[in-house]
Amino acid sequence: MSDPFSLESNRTVDQFFVAGISYKKSDAEIRSLFAISQDQYGQLITLGSSVGLHELFVLSTCNRTEIYGFASDAGQLVELLCHFTKGDAATFRSNAYIQQGWSAARHLCDVSSGLDSQILGDYEINGQIKQAAKFSQENGCLGPFTERLINTSLQLSKSIKNNTQLSSGTVSVAFAAIQYLKNHLKVDAQNKIVLVGVGKIGRSTCKNVLAHLGTRNIVVVNRTEEVAREFAEEQGIRSAAMESLEEELKDADAVIVATNAPQPTVCASSLAGTKVKLVLDLSIPFNAEPSIARLPGVTLINVDHLSKETDATITRRTAEVPKARKIVGEFVEEFKEWYAMRQQLGVIKAVRRTLTQIPSNHLTDSTCNSEAHIQKVINNLAVKIRRNNPKGCCYLEALNDYLTASS
């Protein structure tokens, strides 16, 4: 890898690219081929810098791998990324999206806003954006453009959180179950919860209970006792044999059923006369006996009920998309103004330099070339540039020519 990655230092926004793959066009197996570890990230930045690529940063998550940076063409970034991955460049290109210039900048803003997330309104990616930016900065690979763009994307994400409902509600059945427990049981450290089944859904739900409900009074029960014991030890909670289920249910406040049995695992007869107030059945087919719903003081909720809550959440979030896109648009326009202003800094410096060089005998008022007056002229010039956002700077060149001729 040598000459194909060279790039002159005089960069414009048209040389800024993003090349990436995501859940939209590729499955998890394909995406895993292009995951970038921290060590690989460091090597990538070192090699990219050595061959003339600039302002590089990489997002690598379970849902996407993206490389951003200045290059003469996007192919340079693709080759650089794939040099460090298990997957090859041809496979990457067949699944990739490539954006250039302002479209690339806008893409990062869409990602940070939650508009490009697999779950609409999910902002978890922002923590990963911060980590990627910090790593690139520590390795001297962030510049004024990318640093400002990343800050803009994070600020607009915060604005969307504060001014829209794009992230309101719950969008997974497992987490909806936690919200239901929180809202209807008022769980505290004294409440006992029995979890029946420690498969994928059971484990995920249990971890969410521990993380969000502030209780560790959870007993896990599983058909294979050893599996329950190992999981319970990992989480610092208690396990019990399936034969002890009825005994464990006597003083339980809630039961979460996450088994995959052909017949009900938890029956109404096992709950009669217990403290149980709530049964959440996350199983398909249902593994809590339907007649549980007829027990006095007991509420039975299954995945159909919880799915309705998640469907309603997605509907509400989708309605917020136009508001979120408007906020993204406003922040992108501000970023464009900053860029336009920065592009004119060279001209402004040249004008200042010329003004300070004008001999006082060429001016009717000898105070005109004082520092205060020069600063006033420069400030007015900056305001005009910001307001008019000129495509060219012919009038500035004319001013520069006139002032140079007068000196």
VOPAGU-2260 file (C-alpha; in pm, 1 decimal, decimal comma):
REM VOPAGU-2260
SITE   aa  ch    i         X         Y         Z
SITE  MET   A    0       0,0       0,0       0,0
SITE  SER   A    1     172,0     318,6    -115,1
SITE  ASP   A    2      94,2     569,0    -388,3
SITE  PRO   A    3    -278,2     484,3    -428,2
SITE  PHE   A    4    -344,9     658,7     -95,2
SITE  SER   A    5    -154,8     986,0    -150,2
SITE  LEU   A    6    -348,6    1311,1    -124,2
SITE  GLU   A    7    -245,2    1674,1    -149,0
SITE  SER   A    8    -288,7    1881,7     167,0
SITE  ASN   A    9    -509,8    2145,3       1,5
SITE  ARG   A   10    -849,8    1994,3      89,3
SITE  THR   A   11   -1210,2    2095,7      21,0
SITE  VAL   A   12   -1542,1    1952,3     137,5
SITE  ASP   A   13   -1575,4    1765,5    -193,4
SITE  GLN   A   14   -1282,9    1548,3     -85,0
SITE  PHE   A   15   -1462,0    1436,1     232,9
SITE  PHE   A   16   -1613,1    1085,6     211,9
SITE  VAL   A   17   -1783,6     818,3     416,8
SITE  ALA   A   18   -1779,3     455,9     305,5
SITE  GLY   A   19   -1970,1     204,5     513,9
SITE  ILE   A   20   -2187,3    -101,4     551,1
SITE  SER   A   21   -2482,7    -134,0     785,6
SITE  TYR   A   22   -2782,4    -345,6     878,5
SITE  LYS   A   23   -2970,9    -193,3     582,9
SITE  LYS   A   24   -2787,4    -393,3     315,9
SITE  SER   A   25   -2588,9    -661,4     497,7
SITE  ASP   A   26   -2657,5    -924,8     760,5
SITE  ALA   A   27   -2465,7    -974,3    1084,4
SITE  GLU   A   28   -2238,0   -1237,6     930,2
SITE  ILE   A   29   -2120,3    -998,9     658,4
SITE  ARG   A   30   -2087,7    -705,4     899,7
SITE  SER   A   31   -1873,2    -913,2    1133,9
SITE  LEU   A   32   -1613,4    -951,5     855,9
SITE  PHE   A   33   -1549,8    -576,8     866,6
SITE  ALA   A   34   -1543,5    -512,6    1240,5
SITE  ILE   A   35   -1244,9    -304,6    1352,5
SITE  SER   A   36   -1080,2    -360,7    1690,5
SITE  GLN   A   37    -902,2     -86,8    1886,3
SITE  ASP   A   38    -561,4    -220,9    1782,3
SITE  GLN   A   39    -663,8    -233,3    1417,2
SITE  TYR   A   40    -802,3     121,2    1447,2
SITE  GLY   A   41    -463,7     245,7    1565,1
SITE  GLN   A   42    -281,9      67,9    1281,9
SITE  LEU   A   43    -533,8     203,9    1029,3
SITE  ILE   A   44    -478,7     562,6    1140,6
SITE  THR   A   45    -101,8     522,6    1135,8
SITE  LEU   A   46    -100,3     380,0     784,4
SITE  GLY   A   47    -359,1     629,0     656,9
SITE  SER   A   48    -158,5     924,8     785,8
SITE  SER   A   49     163,8     788,5     640,3
SITE  VAL   A   50      17,8     773,0     289,1
SITE  GLY   A   51    -140,1    1118,0     296,0
SITE  LEU   A   52    -499,5    1054,7     407,1
SITE  HIS   A   53    -635,5    1308,1     654,8
SITE  GLU   A   54    -890,0    1350,1     935,2
SITE  LEU   A   55    -977,6     980,6     959,8
SITE  PHE   A   56   -1215,6     821,2    1203,3
SITE  VAL   A   57   -1396,0     485,8    1208,1
SITE  LEU   A   58   -1727,3     373,7    1357,6
SITE  SER   A   59   -1739,8       0,0    1417,2
SITE  THR   A   60   -2048,2    -140,2    1592,0
SITE  CYS   A   61   -2265,8    -449,1    1563,1
SITE  ASN   A   62   -2490,1    -260,5    1317,9
SITE  ARG   A   63   -2235,9     -73,2    1104,3
SITE  THR   A   64   -1873,4     -15,4    1008,9
SITE  GLU   A   65   -1799,0     324,2     856,3
SITE  ILE   A   66   -1479,1     505,8     768,8
SITE  TYR   A   67   -1478,1     885,4     732,1
SITE  GLY   A   68   -1199,4    1101,2     597,4
SITE  PHE   A   69   -1048,6    1321,8     329,3
SITE  ALA   A   70    -927,9    1138,8      20,4
SITE  SER   A   71    -896,7    1190,4    -353,5
SITE  ASP   A   72   -1168,4     924,7    -392,6
SITE  ALA   A   73   -1367,1     693,5    -167,2
SITE  GLY   A   74   -1181,6     388,9    -296,2
SITE  GLN   A   75    -876,3     492,9     -95,7
SITE  LEU   A   76   -1077,9     472,5     227,4
SITE  VAL   A   77   -1230,2     137,3     130,0
SITE  GLU   A   78    -887,3     -13,1      56,1
SITE  LEU   A   79    -744,7     124,6     378,6
SITE  LEU   A   80   -1028,4     -16,3     589,9
SITE  CYS   A   81   -1029,6    -357,3     423,5
SITE  HIS   A   82    -652,6    -388,6     462,6
SITE  PHE   A   83    -722,6    -455,8     832,5
SITE  THR   A   84   -1042,2    -663,5     815,2
SITE  LYS   A   85   -1125,5   -1026,9     749,1
SITE  GLY   A   86   -1349,6    -923,0     462,4
SITE  ASP   A   87   -1213,2    -809,3     124,9
SITE  ALA   A   88   -1273,7    -484,6     -60,9
SITE  ALA   A   89   -1492,0    -648,2    -327,1
SITE  THR   A   90   -1732,1    -784,4     -66,3
SITE  PHE   A   91   -1735,2    -451,1     111,7
SITE  ARG   A   92   -1815,7    -258,0    -207,5
SITE  SER   A   93   -2099,7    -494,2    -296,8
SITE  ASN   A   94   -2267,8    -412,9      34,7
SITE  ALA   A   95   -2148,3     -55,5      84,4
SITE  TYR   A   96   -2290,6     293,0      64,1
SITE  ILE   A   97   -2064,9     585,4     -22,0
SITE  GLN   A   98   -2140,5     951,1      40,9
SITE  GLN   A   99   -1933,5    1251,6     -60,4
SITE  GLY   A  100   -1906,6    1613,8      53,2
SITE  TRP   A  101   -2210,2    1755,4     229,8
SITE  SER   A  102   -2396,4    1426,9     183,6
SITE  ALA   A  103   -2125,0    1252,7     386,5
SITE  ALA   A  104   -2146,1    1520,1     656,8
SITE  ARG   A  105   -2524,8    1489,9     661,7
SITE  HIS   A  106   -2496,1    1110,5     694,0
SITE  LEU   A  107   -2304,1    1138,2    1021,7
SITE  CYS   A  108   -2571,8    1377,3    1149,5
SITE  ASP   A  109   -2844,4    1126,3    1057,6
SITE  VAL   A  110   -2652,9     850,8    1237,5
SITE  SER   A  111   -2605,4    1053,4    1556,8
SITE  SER   A  112   -2967,4    1171,4    1555,6
SITE  GLY   A  113   -3108,5     817,2    1565,5
SITE  LEU   A  114   -3270,5     859,7    1222,7
SITE  ASP   A  115   -3038,3     597,7    1069,7
SITE  SER   A  116   -3052,9     353,1    1362,5
SITE  GLN   A  117   -3192,7       1,9    1326,3
SITE  ILE   A  118   -3430,5      99,5    1606,0
SITE  LEU   A  119   -3561,4     445,9    1515,5
SITE  GLY   A  120   -3457,0     700,2    1776,0
SITE  ASP   A  121   -3182,8     485,9    1932,9
SITE  TYR   A  122   -2900,5     721,9    2039,9
SITE  GLU   A  123   -2660,6     457,3    2173,0
SITE  ILE   A  124   -2435,4     521,2    1873,0
SITE  ASN   A  125   -2337,6     861,2    2015,4
SITE  GLY   A  126   -2121,1     704,0    2282,4
SITE  GLN   A  127   -1938,4     516,1    2008,5
SITE  ILE   A  128   -1900,6     833,7    1801,4
SITE  LYS   A  129   -1738,6    1002,2    2101,8
SITE  GLN   A  130   -1500,5     709,8    2154,7
SITE  ALA   A  131   -1404,1     700,0    1786,0
SITE  ALA   A  132   -1343,5    1075,3    1781,9
SITE  LYS   A  133   -1138,7    1065,2    2102,4
SITE  PHE   A  134    -919,1     787,1    1966,6
SITE  SER   A  135    -855,4     970,5    1639,2
SITE  GLN   A  136    -786,2    1294,6    1821,8
SITE  GLU   A  137    -537,9    1128,4    2059,7
SITE  ASN   A  138    -359,4     993,3    1754,3
SITE  GLY   A  139    -347,3    1332,5    1582,5
SITE  CYS   A  140    -595,0    1239,0    1312,8
SITE  LEU   A  141    -884,7    1480,2    1374,2
SITE  GLY   A  142    -872,6    1818,4    1206,3
SITE  PRO   A  143   -1084,9    2134,5    1222,1
SITE  PHE   A  144   -1345,4    2000,8     977,6
SITE  THR   A  145   -1405,2    1659,2    1135,3
SITE  GLU   A  146   -1381,9    1789,7    1490,6
SITE  ARG   A  147   -1644,3    2055,1    1416,9
SITE  LEU   A  148   -1862,6    1803,1    1230,2
SITE  ILE   A  149   -1855,8    1554,8    1518,0
SITE  ASN   A  150   -1939,4    1827,0    1771,0
SITE  THR   A  151   -2224,9    1942,8    1546,6
SITE  SER   A  152   -2363,8    1588,6    1519,7
SITE  LEU   A  153   -2355,8    1538,5    1898,2
SITE  GLN   A  154   -2514,9    1877,2    1967,9
SITE  LEU   A  155   -2799,1    1817,7    1723,0
SITE  SER   A  156   -2861,0    1477,0    1880,7
SITE  LYS   A  157   -2903,0    1645,9    2218,0
SITE  SER   A  158   -3136,8    1903,2    2062,7
SITE  ILE   A  159   -3352,6    1627,9    1911,8
SITE  LYS   A  160   -3373,0    1452,5    2249,5
SITE  ASN   A  161   -3481,1    1775,5    2417,5
SITE  ASN   A  162   -3725,7    1894,6    2151,4
SITE  THR   A  163   -3886,7    1580,9    2006,8
SITE  GLN   A  164   -4027,2    1245,7    2120,8
SITE  LEU   A  165   -3810,4    1048,9    1877,5
SITE  SER   A  166   -3670,9     830,1    2157,7
SITE  SER   A  167   -3982,4     804,9    2374,6
SITE  GLY   A  168   -4133,7     473,1    2480,2
SITE  THR   A  169   -3997,6     119,4    2445,4
SITE  VAL   A  170   -3932,0     -69,0    2124,7
SITE  SER   A  171   -3840,6    -424,5    2230,0
SITE  VAL   A  172   -4063,6    -679,9    2398,0
SITE  ALA   A  173   -3796,0    -759,6    2658,2
SITE  PHE   A  174   -3757,2    -396,5    2758,6
SITE  ALA   A  175   -4132,1    -335,3    2740,5
SITE  ALA   A  176   -4163,2    -607,1    3004,9
SITE  ILE   A  177   -3927,3    -411,5    3230,9
SITE  GLN   A  178   -4126,2     -93,2    3180,9
SITE  TYR   A  179   -4446,6    -279,9    3261,0
SITE  LEU   A  180   -4296,2    -412,3    3584,0
SITE  LYS   A  181   -4175,4     -65,4    3675,0
SITE  ASN   A  182   -4510,8      99,4    3605,9
SITE  HIS   A  183   -4746,2    -164,8    3747,2
SITE  LEU   A  184   -4558,3    -337,8    4026,3
SITE  LYS   A  185   -4348,0     -49,7    4161,8
SITE  VAL   A  186   -4055,9    -286,5    4207,0
SITE  ASP   A  187   -3818,2    -225,7    4496,3
SITE  ALA   A  188   -3545,6    -427,2    4669,5
SITE  GLN   A  189   -3804,8    -618,3    4872,8
SITE  ASN   A  190   -3999,7    -754,8    4577,2
SITE  LYS   A  191   -3922,4   -1112,2    4481,4
SITE  ILE   A  192   -3924,0   -1198,5    4111,4
SITE  VAL   A  193   -3911,0   -1555,1    3981,8
SITE  LEU   A  194   -3770,5   -1598,8    3631,1
SITE  VAL   A  195   -3861,4   -1927,8    3465,8
SITE  GLY   A  196   -3633,6   -2006,6    3171,7
SITE  VAL   A  197   -3281,7   -1875,4    3107,0
SITE  GLY   A  198   -3262,5   -1889,3    2730,8
SITE  LYS   A  199   -3176,6   -1581,4    2525,3
SITE  ILE   A  200   -3493,7   -1386,8    2611,5
SITE  GLY   A  201   -3482,7   -1489,4    2977,2
SITE  ARG   A  202   -3120,9   -1384,5    3018,1
SITE  SER   A  203   -3175,7   -1051,3    2844,7
SITE  THR   A  204   -3484,2    -976,6    3055,9
SITE  CYS   A  205   -3307,0   -1073,2    3378,6
SITE  LYS   A  206   -3012,5    -844,5    3299,7
SITE  ASN   A  207   -3253,5    -559,3    3227,5
SITE  VAL   A  208   -3430,6    -617,1    3560,1
SITE  LEU   A  209   -3097,1    -599,6    3742,0
SITE  ALA   A  210   -2988,2    -290,1    3550,7
SITE  HIS   A  211   -3310,5     -88,3    3562,5
SITE  LEU   A  212   -3527,2    -196,7    3854,5
SITE  GLY   A  213   -3284,4    -178,8    4143,6
SITE  THR   A  214   -3357,3    -523,9    4286,0
SITE  ARG   A  215   -3142,0    -834,8    4315,7
SITE  ASN   A  216   -3413,4   -1045,6    4476,8
SITE  ILE   A  217   -3446,9   -1264,2    4167,7
SITE  VAL   A  218   -3461,5   -1642,9    4156,4
SITE  VAL   A  219   -3394,5   -1816,7    3825,1
SITE  VAL   A  220   -3546,5   -2156,1    3752,0
SITE  ASN   A  221   -3465,0   -2367,1    3450,2
SITE  ARG   A  222   -3536,6   -2715,9    3320,4
SITE  THR   A  223   -3160,7   -2784,7    3331,1
SITE  GLU   A  224   -3061,9   -2687,6    3683,0
SITE  GLU   A  225   -2690,6   -2653,0    3602,0
SITE  VAL   A  226   -2762,0   -2387,3    3337,7
SITE  ALA   A  227   -2968,0   -2186,2    3587,4
SITE  ARG   A  228   -2696,7   -2219,3    3851,1
SITE  GLU   A  229   -2418,3   -2097,7    3619,6
SITE  PHE   A  230   -2619,2   -1798,6    3500,6
SITE  ALA   A  231   -2725,6   -1708,1    3855,5
SITE  GLU   A  232   -2364,6   -1717,3    3975,1
SITE  GLU   A  233   -2259,3   -1488,0    3689,9
SITE  GLN   A  234   -2526,6   -1234,8    3788,2
SITE  GLY   A  235   -2486,9   -1268,0    4165,5
SITE  ILE   A  236   -2844,0   -1392,0    4221,5
SITE  ARG   A  237   -3004,5   -1720,5    4333,3
SITE  SER   A  238   -3117,0   -2024,1    4132,4
SITE  ALA   A  239   -3352,8   -2311,3    4210,4
SITE  ALA   A  240   -3445,9   -2646,8    4060,7
SITE  MET   A  241   -3762,7   -2677,9    3851,7
SITE  GLU   A  242   -3897,0   -2918,1    4115,7
SITE  SER   A  243   -3886,9   -2626,6    4364,5
SITE  LEU   A  244   -4088,3   -2389,5    4143,8
SITE  GLU   A  245   -4413,5   -2406,4    4341,1
SITE  GLU   A  246   -4227,1   -2345,0    4666,2
SITE  GLU   A  247   -4048,0   -2042,5    4516,0
SITE  LEU   A  248   -4377,7   -1898,7    4386,6
SITE  LYS   A  249   -4538,8   -1884,2    4733,6
SITE  ASP   A  250   -4370,4   -1559,8    4839,7
SITE  ALA   A  251   -4304,1   -1416,7    4491,5
SITE  ASP   A  252   -4451,8   -1083,3    4379,1
SITE  ALA   A  253   -4402,3   -1136,8    4004,6
SITE  VAL   A  254   -4322,5   -1420,4    3765,4
SITE  ILE   A  255   -4148,1   -1385,9    3428,9
SITE  VAL   A  256   -4198,9   -1687,6    3203,2
SITE  ALA   A  257   -3944,7   -1723,1    2922,1
SITE  THR   A  258   -3950,9   -2093,9    2846,1
SITE  ASN   A  259   -4000,6   -2274,3    2517,4
SITE  ALA   A  260   -4209,3   -2572,1    2624,1
SITE  PRO   A  261   -4500,1   -2725,5    2427,3
SITE  GLN   A  262   -4719,6   -2712,1    2739,3
SITE  PRO   A  263   -4766,3   -2439,4    3004,4
SITE  THR   A  264   -4478,5   -2419,7    3251,5
SITE  VAL   A  265   -4662,5   -2205,8    3508,4
SITE  CYS   A  266   -5018,1   -2311,1    3595,4
SITE  ALA   A  267   -5301,8   -2137,1    3775,9
SITE  SER   A  268   -5302,7   -2406,9    4043,0
SITE  SER   A  269   -4940,3   -2320,4    4128,8
SITE  LEU   A  270   -5031,9   -1955,3    4189,4
SITE  ALA   A  271   -5353,8   -1994,0    4388,1
SITE  GLY   A  272   -5301,5   -1857,3    4737,2
SITE  THR   A  273   -4960,5   -1702,4    4661,2
SITE  LYS   A  274   -4848,9   -1337,9    4677,9
SITE  VAL   A  275   -4805,8   -1320,3    4299,7
SITE  LYS   A  276   -4966,4   -1009,0    4149,8
SITE  LEU   A  277   -4820,4   -1011,7    3799,9
SITE  VAL   A  278   -4724,4   -1279,6    3546,6
SITE  LEU   A  279   -4533,9   -1177,0    3232,7
SITE  ASP   A  280   -4533,4   -1449,0    2967,8
SITE  LEU   A  281   -4261,9   -1379,0    2708,9
SITE  SER   A  282   -4287,9   -1726,7    2553,9
SITE  ILE   A  283   -4408,4   -1832,6    2210,5
SITE  PRO   A  284   -4620,5   -2042,6    2231,8
SITE  PHE   A  285   -4756,2   -1908,1    2559,2
SITE  ASN   A  286   -4615,1   -2098,0    2857,7
SITE  ALA   A  287   -4832,1   -1942,2    3127,6
SITE  GLU   A  288   -5173,9   -2104,5    3159,4
SITE  PRO   A  289   -5445,4   -1865,0    3030,0
SITE  SER   A  290   -5668,3   -1934,3    3332,4
SITE  ILE   A  291   -5412,9   -1744,2    3546,2
SITE  ALA   A  292   -5588,5   -1428,9    3427,1
SITE  ARG   A  293   -5899,9   -1535,4    3620,6
SITE  LEU   A  294   -5719,4   -1554,5    3954,9
SITE  PRO   A  295   -5822,2   -1268,5    4186,9
SITE  GLY   A  296   -5558,8    -996,8    4212,1
SITE  VAL   A  297   -5334,8   -1148,0    3942,2
SITE  THR   A  298   -5262,3    -980,0    3607,2
SITE  LEU   A  299   -5143,5   -1192,4    3314,5
SITE  ILE   A  300   -4955,2   -1013,0    3034,7
SITE  ASN   A  301   -4819,8   -1190,5    2727,2
SITE  VAL   A  302   -4605,9   -1088,5    2428,7
SITE  ASP   A  303   -4912,2    -978,8    2229,4
SITE  HIS   A  304   -4993,3    -716,0    2492,2
SITE  LEU   A  305   -4632,3    -600,0    2506,9
SITE  SER   A  306   -4601,6    -594,0    2126,2
SITE  LYS   A  307   -4894,1    -352,9    2107,6
SITE  GLU   A  308   -4700,6    -117,6    2332,1
SITE  THR   A  309   -4391,0    -139,9    2110,8
SITE  ASP   A  310   -4598,8     -90,8    1793,1
SITE  ALA   A  311   -4755,8     221,1    1942,9
SITE  THR   A  312   -4408,2     347,5    2031,8
SITE  ILE   A  313   -4281,2     305,8    1675,4
SITE  THR   A  314   -4588,4     489,4    1544,6
SITE  ARG   A  315   -4524,4     780,8    1782,6
SITE  ARG   A  316   -4155,9     791,8    1692,8
SITE  THR   A  317   -4226,4     786,9    1319,7
SITE  ALA   A  318   -4453,5    1089,3    1363,8
SITE  GLU   A  319   -4156,0    1275,1    1514,8
SITE  VAL   A  320   -3926,7    1216,0    1215,5
SITE  PRO   A  321   -4013,5    1542,5    1031,7
SITE  LYS   A  322   -3928,8    1745,4    1345,0
SITE  ALA   A  323   -3600,0    1561,1    1384,5
SITE  ARG   A  324   -3508,3    1608,8    1017,0
SITE  LYS   A  325   -3578,2    1981,1    1046,4
SITE  ILE   A  326   -3337,7    2006,0    1341,1
SITE  VAL   A  327   -3073,5    1809,8    1149,9
SITE  GLY   A  328   -3116,1    2046,5     854,9
SITE  GLU   A  329   -3070,2    2352,8    1076,0
SITE  PHE   A  330   -2749,7    2219,0    1228,4
SITE  VAL   A  331   -2611,7    2118,2     888,4
SITE  GLU   A  332   -2675,4    2469,8     756,4
SITE  GLU   A  333   -2491,1    2617,7    1055,0
SITE  PHE   A  334   -2202,5    2383,6     984,1
SITE  LYS   A  335   -2198,4    2493,5     619,9
SITE  GLU   A  336   -2183,0    2858,0     732,9
SITE  TRP   A  337   -1888,8    2777,3     957,5
SITE  TYR   A  338   -1715,0    2603,7     668,3
SITE  ALA   A  339   -1776,8    2894,7     429,4
SITE  MET   A  340   -1640,2    3136,8     686,9
SITE  ARG   A  341   -1333,9    2922,8     743,7
SITE  GLN   A  342   -1268,0    2908,2     369,2
SITE  GLN   A  343   -1247,7    3289,1     368,4
SITE  LEU   A  344   -1001,0    3312,8     657,2
SITE  GLY   A  345    -707,6    3333,6     418,6
SITE  VAL   A  346    -861,6    3632,2     241,6
SITE  ILE   A  347    -946,1    3804,6     570,0
SITE  LYS   A  348    -587,5    3762,5     689,3
SITE  ALA   A  349    -459,5    3901,0     360,8
SITE  VAL   A  350    -687,5    4205,7     393,2
SITE  ARG   A  351    -571,4    4265,2     750,7
SITE  ARG   A  352    -207,9    4236,0     644,6
SITE  THR   A  353    -262,5    4481,7     359,8
SITE  LEU   A  354    -442,3    4734,9     578,4
SITE  THR   A  355    -161,9    4737,3     834,0
SITE  GLN   A  356      90,2    4802,0     555,6
SITE  ILE   A  357     -80,3    5113,3     412,5
SITE  PRO   A  358     138,4    5420,4     488,0
SITE  SER   A  359     -51,2    5685,5     681,7
SITE  ASN   A  360      32,1    5953,5     418,9
SITE  HIS   A  361    -192,1    5769,9     173,2
SITE  LEU   A  362    -493,1    5823,1     399,4
SITE  THR   A  363    -688,2    6138,5     472,8
SITE  ASP   A  364    -728,8    6037,6     837,2
SITE  SER   A  365    -411,6    5909,3    1001,7
SITE  THR   A  366    -620,0    5716,4    1255,0
SITE  CYS   A  367    -764,2    5496,7     980,9
SITE  ASN   A  368    -479,6    5248,7    1005,0
SITE  SER   A  369    -501,3    5221,6    1383,8
SITE  GLU   A  370    -550,0    4869,2    1519,9
SITE  ALA   A  371    -900,8    4950,9    1645,5
SITE  HIS   A  372   -1011,2    5081,3    1306,5
SITE  ILE   A  373    -856,4    4788,4    1121,6
SITE  GLN   A  374   -1035,8    4546,9    1353,9
SITE  LYS   A  375   -1364,5    4724,1    1285,9
SITE  VAL   A  376   -1312,0    4686,6     909,9
SITE  ILE   A  377   -1226,5    4317,9     951,8
SITE  ASN   A  378   -1533,7    4259,3    1170,9
SITE  ASN   A  379   -1760,4    4422,5     912,3
SITE  LEU   A  380   -1600,0    4214,7     640,9
SITE  ALA   A  381   -1660,1    3894,9     837,5
SITE  VAL   A  382   -2025,5    3986,2     890,3
SITE  LYS   A  383   -2073,3    4045,1     516,7
SITE  ILE   A  384   -1913,6    3711,0     432,2
SITE  ARG   A  385   -2131,3    3529,9     685,8
SITE  ARG   A  386   -2447,8    3704,2     565,3
SITE  ASN   A  387   -2390,3    3673,3     191,1
SITE  ASN   A  388   -2203,9    3340,3     187,8
SITE  PRO   A  389   -2051,2    3434,9    -149,6
SITE  LYS   A  390   -1956,5    3168,2    -397,4
SITE  GLY   A  391   -1648,5    3370,8    -491,6
SITE  CYS   A  392   -1464,7    3662,0    -340,1
SITE  CYS   A  393   -1417,4    3894,7    -638,6
SITE  TYR   A  394   -1506,8    4201,5    -437,7
SITE  LEU   A  395   -1246,5    4106,5    -177,5
SITE  GLU   A  396    -985,2    4060,0    -448,0
SITE  ALA   A  397   -1072,1    4403,3    -588,4
SITE  LEU   A  398   -1038,4    4554,5    -243,1
SITE  ASN   A  399    -706,8    4378,2    -198,3
SITE  ASP   A  400    -581,1    4504,0    -537,2
SITE  TYR   A  401    -690,0    4861,4    -455,9
SITE  LEU   A  402    -527,2    4862,2    -115,9
SITE  THR   A  403    -208,7    4708,8    -252,4
SITE  ALA   A  404    -193,9    4975,9    -522,7
SITE  SER   A  405    -235,5    5251,2    -261,7
SITE  SER   A  406      56,8    5129,9     -50,0
